[in-house]
Amino acid sequence: MPSENSLVRFVDIQKSYDGDALVVKNLNLDVAKGEFLTMLGPSGSGKTTCLMMLAGFEPATHGEIYLNNNPINKVPPHKRGIGMVFQNYALFPHMTVAENLAFPLEVRSIDKAEREQRVKRALDMVQLGAFGDRRPAQLSGGQAQRVAVARSLVFDPDLVLMDEPLGALDKNLREQMQYEIKHIHENLGLTVVYVTHDQSEALTMSNRIAVFDDGIIQQCDPPPVLYEEPNNAFVAGFIGENNRFVGKVVEEDGDVVKVEIDNNVGTVVAKKVNIEGIGSRSTLSLRPERVTVNPEPGSLPNIFSGLAEELIYLGDHIRTRFTVLGHDDFIVKIPNSAVHAHLKEGDTVNIGWNAEDCRALDPSD
């Protein structure tokens, strides 16, 4: 049963463009009122198709989409009451900023005095109150994106959809806009469905993230859960940086397993998460910040020799690449304040980690 707090519901949604291959496979997803939900995944994973079906620009092949508990599959886009923000802004070049914002209000037959009031409010919301008379060509990329956001909000929609809206901006401006959109969402209590392939963007902005791959949601959780507790090898590899070992489960004891790494280079103790049992293949996932350099002997269940191949100074931490258990791409993030900051390339040291920080997941390709 759907939650009473659900604004959007995808029920058994499928989408095929050619009548054969499914781009979206049996999607069931609720979006709560006031939630910022991000659809995240690689190109071709189905995330943008889901957004286009919700907007009304693409029909679902099977299933039903609900908005405020009303089925909307047959409702045209302009009658769904949904705000949209695109990567290319989609502003009318011959109109001023104020006229761009007033346009969706004119379409809805809102009188002039109310239009002017709403346009002013929306521009103030994105800190562009003095820019109403400018044309899009006179705006910077960040200003144009703010206008696009303001236009999506000006008619007080129930829902705002954003499709890679920051993809055309440079890194600093993109990060600034992430926080601005996040704050607008929080201040107005908006419901936002956001599409991106940028995992750091998703982690920064979202209440929940739905990770797509091959037309299926692999996991849908708040950012800390998604990062710290990935359910499978795809999610672990797609969200954040992680070290991976592949091997065979040789022992199982409660929620702990031992995995013999391929080529008999060693055995790792890990937390059992998504395996089929003794004898099955498993991918181990371990975050670089969970690794300890020069641990006390016997203090951790996993302690191995590591050869420092490369050190990169990144300000708050040193990103060190080791050869460990036959893998020369094992990454450790050493805090700049750590006593091991004097480590040099070519040094051999012990490194270790806890079993609960190393997740035994399904075998990956």
C-alpha positions in Angstrom: 0.0 0.0 0.0 1.3 3.5 -0.8 2.1 6.0 1.9 -0.4 8.7 2.5 2.5 11.1 2.3 3.4 10.0 -1.3 3.2 12.7 -3.9 4.5 10.6 -6.8 4.0 6.9 -7.4 5.4 4.7 -10.2 3.5 1.4 -10.2 4.8 -1.5 -12.3 6.2 0.9 -14.9 7.9 -0.4 -18.0 9.2 1.4 -21.0 10.3 0.2 -24.4 11.1 2.3 -27.4 11.2 -0.5 -30.0 8.6 -2.9 -28.5 11.3 -5.4 -27.6 14.1 -4.2 -25.3 13.0 -2.6 -22.0 14.7 0.6 -21.0 12.8 0.7 -17.7 11.9 -2.7 -16.1 9.0 -3.0 -13.6 9.7 0.3 -11.7 7.9 0.7 -8.4 8.8 3.8 -6.5 7.1 6.4 -4.2 8.3 9.9 -3.8 7.2 11.6 -0.6 5.9 15.1 -0.3 8.7 17.5 0.4 11.4 15.0 -0.6 14.4 15.6 -2.7 14.9 12.3 -4.6 17.7 11.9 -7.1 17.7 9.3 -9.8 21.4 8.5 -10.3 23.1 6.1 -12.8 25.3 5.8 -15.8 24.1 6.8 -19.3 21.4 4.4 -20.6 20.4 3.2 -17.2 16.8 4.5 -17.5 16.9 7.4 -15.1 16.1 10.2 -17.7 13.4 8.0 -19.3 11.7 7.8 -15.9 11.8 11.6 -15.5 10.4 12.1 -19.1 7.5 9.7 -18.3 6.8 11.6 -15.1 6.8 14.9 -17.0 4.6 13.5 -19.7 7.0 13.8 -22.6 7.3 10.0 -23.0 4.4 7.5 -22.5 4.8 4.4 -20.3 4.6 1.1 -22.2 3.1 -0.5 -19.1 2.0 0.5 -15.6 0.6 3.7 -14.2 2.1 6.9 -12.7 0.2 8.7 -10.0 0.5 12.4 -8.9 -1.4 13.2 -5.7 -3.0 9.8 -6.0 -4.4 10.7 -9.4 -3.4 8.6 -12.5 -1.6 10.9 -15.0 -0.6 8.7 -17.9 -3.2 10.3 -20.1 -2.8 13.8 -18.7 -0.8 16.1 -21.2 2.4 17.7 -19.8 1.0 21.2 -19.6 -1.9 20.0 -17.3 0.3 18.1 -14.8 1.3 21.2 -12.8 5.0 20.2 -12.9 7.9 22.6 -13.0 10.9 21.6 -15.2 14.5 22.6 -15.2 16.8 21.4 -18.1 20.5 21.5 -18.6 20.2 23.9 -21.5 18.0 26.3 -19.5 15.3 26.5 -22.3 14.9 30.2 -21.9 13.2 32.3 -24.6 16.0 34.4 -26.0 13.7 37.2 -27.3 12.1 37.7 -23.9 13.4 39.5 -20.8 14.1 37.5 -17.7 10.8 38.8 -16.2 8.9 37.9 -19.4 10.4 34.4 -19.3 9.1 33.9 -15.8 5.7 35.5 -16.6 5.1 33.1 -19.5 3.9 30.1 -17.6 1.6 32.3 -15.6 0.1 33.8 -18.7 -0.6 30.3 -20.0 -2.5 29.7 -16.8 -4.5 32.9 -17.3 -3.2 34.6 -14.1 -3.9 38.3 -14.1 -1.2 40.9 -14.6 -0.9 42.2 -11.0 -0.6 38.6 -9.7 1.9 37.8 -12.4 4.2 40.7 -11.5 4.0 39.8 -7.8 4.9 36.2 -8.4 7.7 37.0 -10.8 9.3 39.4 -8.3 9.0 36.8 -5.5 10.6 34.1 -7.7 13.5 36.3 -8.8 14.1 37.4 -5.2 14.2 33.7 -4.2 17.2 33.1 -6.5 18.8 36.4 -5.7 18.2 38.0 -9.1 15.7 40.7 -8.2 17.6 43.3 -10.2 17.8 41.2 -13.4 14.2 41.2 -14.6 14.9 43.5 -17.6 17.9 41.6 -18.9 17.7 39.1 -21.8 19.1 35.6 -21.5 22.1 36.5 -23.7 23.2 39.1 -21.1 23.4 36.5 -18.3 26.2 34.3 -17.1 25.7 30.5 -17.0 25.0 30.5 -13.3 22.5 33.4 -13.6 20.7 31.7 -16.5 20.4 28.5 -14.5 19.0 30.5 -11.6 16.4 32.0 -13.9 15.5 28.5 -15.1 15.0 27.4 -11.5 12.9 30.5 -10.7 10.7 29.9 -13.8 10.0 26.3 -12.6 8.9 27.7 -9.2 6.9 30.7 -10.3 3.5 29.0 -10.6 3.8 27.1 -7.3 4.0 23.6 -8.7 3.4 20.5 -6.6 6.5 19.0 -8.1 9.8 20.2 -9.7 11.8 17.9 -12.1 15.4 18.7 -12.8 17.3 16.9 -15.6 21.1 17.3 -15.3 20.5 21.1 -14.6 24.1 21.8 -13.6 25.9 19.8 -16.3 26.9 22.8 -18.4 28.5 24.8 -15.5 32.1 24.8 -14.4 33.1 23.0 -11.2 33.0 25.9 -8.7 29.7 27.2 -10.0 28.2 23.8 -10.1 29.1 23.2 -6.5 27.7 26.6 -5.5 24.4 25.9 -7.4 24.1 22.5 -5.6 23.9 24.3 -2.3 21.5 27.0 -3.6 19.1 24.5 -5.0 19.3 22.4 -1.8 18.5 25.5 0.3 15.6 26.5 -2.0 14.2 23.0 -1.6 14.5 23.2 2.2 13.1 26.7 2.5 10.1 26.1 0.3 9.4 22.5 1.3 9.4 21.6 -2.4 9.2 18.1 -3.8 12.1 17.6 -6.3 12.9 14.7 -8.5 16.5 15.2 -9.8 18.4 13.3 -12.5 22.2 13.2 -12.6 25.1 10.9 -13.4 27.3 12.8 -10.9 27.4 10.8 -7.6 29.0 13.6 -5.6 26.1 15.9 -6.7 23.6 13.3 -5.6 25.2 12.8 -2.2 25.3 16.6 -1.6 21.7 17.4 -2.4 19.4 14.4 -1.8 17.2 13.1 0.9 17.2 9.7 -1.0 19.0 8.5 -4.0 17.7 5.8 -6.4 20.7 4.2 -8.1 19.7 2.9 -11.6 21.5 0.3 -13.7 20.1 -1.5 -16.7 16.5 -0.1 -16.2 16.3 -1.3 -12.6 16.7 0.5 -9.3 19.6 -1.3 -7.6 19.2 0.5 -4.3 17.2 3.5 -3.0 18.3 4.9 0.3 19.5 8.1 2.0 23.1 9.2 1.1 24.8 7.9 4.2 23.2 4.5 3.9 24.0 4.2 0.2 27.6 5.1 0.8 28.2 3.1 4.0 26.0 0.1 3.3 25.8 -0.6 -0.4 23.7 -3.7 -1.2 25.6 -4.9 -4.2 28.9 -4.6 -6.1 27.4 -2.2 -8.7 26.3 0.3 -6.0 29.5 0.0 -4.1 31.5 0.7 -7.3 29.3 3.6 -8.5 28.9 5.5 -5.3 32.3 6.9 -4.1 35.7 5.4 -4.3 36.3 1.8 -3.0 38.9 -0.9 -3.1 37.7 -4.2 -4.6 39.0 -7.7 -4.2 37.4 -10.8 -5.9 37.6 -14.3 -4.5 35.8 -17.3 -3.1 34.0 -17.7 0.2 35.8 -20.4 2.2 34.3 -19.9 5.7 31.1 -18.5 7.2 30.4 -17.7 10.8 27.3 -15.7 11.6 27.6 -12.3 9.8 31.3 -12.8 9.1 32.9 -14.6 6.2 36.4 -15.4 5.1 37.1 -14.9 1.4 40.2 -16.4 -0.3 41.4 -13.8 -2.8 42.0 -15.0 -6.3 45.5 -16.3 -7.1 45.9 -17.5 -3.5 47.4 -14.2 -2.4 45.6 -14.2 1.0 42.4 -14.5 2.9 40.3 -11.5 4.0 37.7 -11.4 6.9 34.6 -9.5 5.8 31.1 -8.7 6.7 28.5 -11.0 5.0 26.1 -8.8 3.0 25.2 -10.4 -0.3 26.7 -13.8 -0.9 25.3 -17.3 -1.7 27.3 -19.2 0.8 30.5 -21.2 1.1 32.1 -21.8 -2.2 30.4 -18.9 -3.9 32.2 -16.0 -5.6 32.2 -12.6 -3.9 33.4 -9.1 -4.5 34.8 -7.3 -1.4 34.2 -3.6 -1.1 36.4 -1.4 1.3 36.4 2.4 1.4 39.8 4.0 1.3 39.2 6.1 4.5 38.5 2.9 6.5 42.0 1.6 6.1 44.6 2.1 8.9 48.3 2.5 8.2 50.8 0.8 10.6 48.1 -0.7 12.9 49.1 -2.3 16.2 50.0 -6.0 15.6 46.9 -8.1 16.3 44.6 -5.1 16.6 42.7 -5.8 13.4 41.5 -9.0 11.8 42.9 -7.9 8.4 46.6 -6.8 8.4 48.7 -7.1 5.2 51.9 -5.8 3.8 51.5 -2.8 1.5 54.0 -1.2 -0.9 53.5 2.5 -1.4 53.5 3.1 -5.1 52.2 6.7 -5.3 51.4 9.6 -2.9 49.3 12.5 -4.0 49.0 15.5 -1.7 45.4 16.8 -1.6 45.4 19.2 1.2 43.3 17.6 3.9 44.6 14.1 3.1 47.2 12.2 1.2 45.9 9.8 -1.4 48.2 6.8 -1.4 48.2 4.0 -3.9 49.6 0.7 -2.5 50.2 -2.7 -3.9 48.3 -5.0 -1.5 47.4 -8.7 -2.0 48.7 -8.6 -5.5 46.6 -5.5 -6.5 48.5 -2.4 -7.3 45.5 -0.1 -7.2 44.7 -0.2 -3.5 43.9 3.3 -2.3 44.3 4.6 1.2 43.3 8.2 2.3 45.7 9.2 5.0 44.6 12.4 7.0 47.2 15.2 6.7 47.4 15.3 10.5 48.3 11.6 10.8 51.7 10.6 12.0 52.3 8.6 8.9 52.3 11.7 6.6 56.1 11.2 6.2 55.4 8.0 4.2 57.4 7.9 1.0 57.0 6.1 -2.3 58.7 2.7 -2.2 58.1 2.2 1.5 56.7 -1.1 2.7 54.3 -0.8 5.7 51.5 -2.8 7.3 48.0 -1.7 6.6 44.8 -3.1 8.0 41.0 -2.8 8.4 38.1 -4.1 10.4 35.9 -6.9 9.1 32.7 -4.8 9.4 34.2 -2.1 7.1 34.8 -4.7 4.3 31.6 -5.8 2.7 31.3 -9.2 1.0 29.0 -8.6 -2.0 27.8 -10.4 -5.1 30.4 -11.3 -7.8 30.9 -8.5 -10.3 31.8 -8.6 -13.9 
